Every structure is written in structure tokens, then in C-alpha cells.
């Protein structure tokens, strides 16, 4: 475990990307959650996923390839 409190399993199963119109489910990534479609990474801070579009880090063009 990475020192962060664990996000509830039910919550994990419904986390969706707020930036994508069709709301794909997020995948667990280092330090948070990542959208498989747009590539945004959403941080987990104090055990709480921060899913505001402005909190999401977009990948650089090199990372998208």
C-alpha cells in the first residue's frame, strides 16, 4: 500500500471521467486514477479522489502516443 487510505471498492467501481462526454470508468494509476480515453490523471489527496476537470492532469502529446 502507498500510505494512502484505501478508496471503498464500490466507489472504485463507479469512478468515471468527468471530462469525457460518455464517462468512461477510470483505471487505477500511480498516485490516483487515469482515464483510458483522454489520458487525464486525477489525484487522490488524503484518501479522496479529486475528480474536478480542473484537477485532472492532461498528458503531454508524447505521452498520448
C-alpha positions in Angstrom: 0.0 0.0 0.0 1.3 3.5 -0.8 0.4 5.1 2.5 -3.0 6.5 1.3 -6.2 5.3 2.8 -8.0 2.8 0.6 -10.9 4.0 -1.5 -14.0 2.0 -1.0 -14.4 -0.9 -3.5 -17.8 0.3 -4.6 -16.6 3.8 -5.2 -13.7 2.4 -7.3 -16.2 0.5 -9.5 -18.1 3.7 -10.4 -15.4 6.4 -10.7 -15.8 7.9 -14.2 -14.0 10.7 -16.1 -15.9 14.0 -15.7 -14.2 15.4 -18.8 -15.3 12.8 -21.3 -19.0 13.1 -22.5 -19.5 9.3 -22.4 -18.0 9.0 -18.9 -15.5 6.1 -19.2 -14.6 4.3 -16.0 -11.3 5.4 -14.5 -8.4 3.0 -14.1 -6.1 2.9 -11.0 -2.8 4.6 -11.7 0.2 5.7 -9.7 -0.9 8.4 -7.3 -4.5 8.4 -8.4 -6.8 7.5 -11.2 -6.4 7.7 -15.0 -9.0 8.0 -17.9 -8.3 5.4 -20.5 -9.8 7.7 -23.2 -8.5 11.2 -22.7 -5.5 10.3 -20.5 -6.3 12.7 -17.7 -4.9 11.7 -14.3 -6.9 12.6 -11.2 -5.1 12.7 -7.9 -6.1 11.1 -4.6 -5.5 13.5 -1.8 -5.9 12.3 1.8 -7.7 9.3 0.5 -10.2 11.3 -1.5 -10.3 11.1 -5.4 -10.3 14.7 -6.8 -12.3 14.4 -10.0 -12.9 18.0 -10.9 -11.9 18.5 -14.5 -9.5 21.3 -13.4 -7.8 18.9 -11.0 -7.1 16.4 -13.8 -3.6 16.5 -15.3 -3.6 16.1 -19.1 -0.8 14.1 -20.6 1.7 15.7 -22.9 1.4 14.9 -26.6 4.4 12.5 -26.3 2.6 10.5 -23.5 -0.5 10.1 -25.6 1.3 8.1 -28.3 
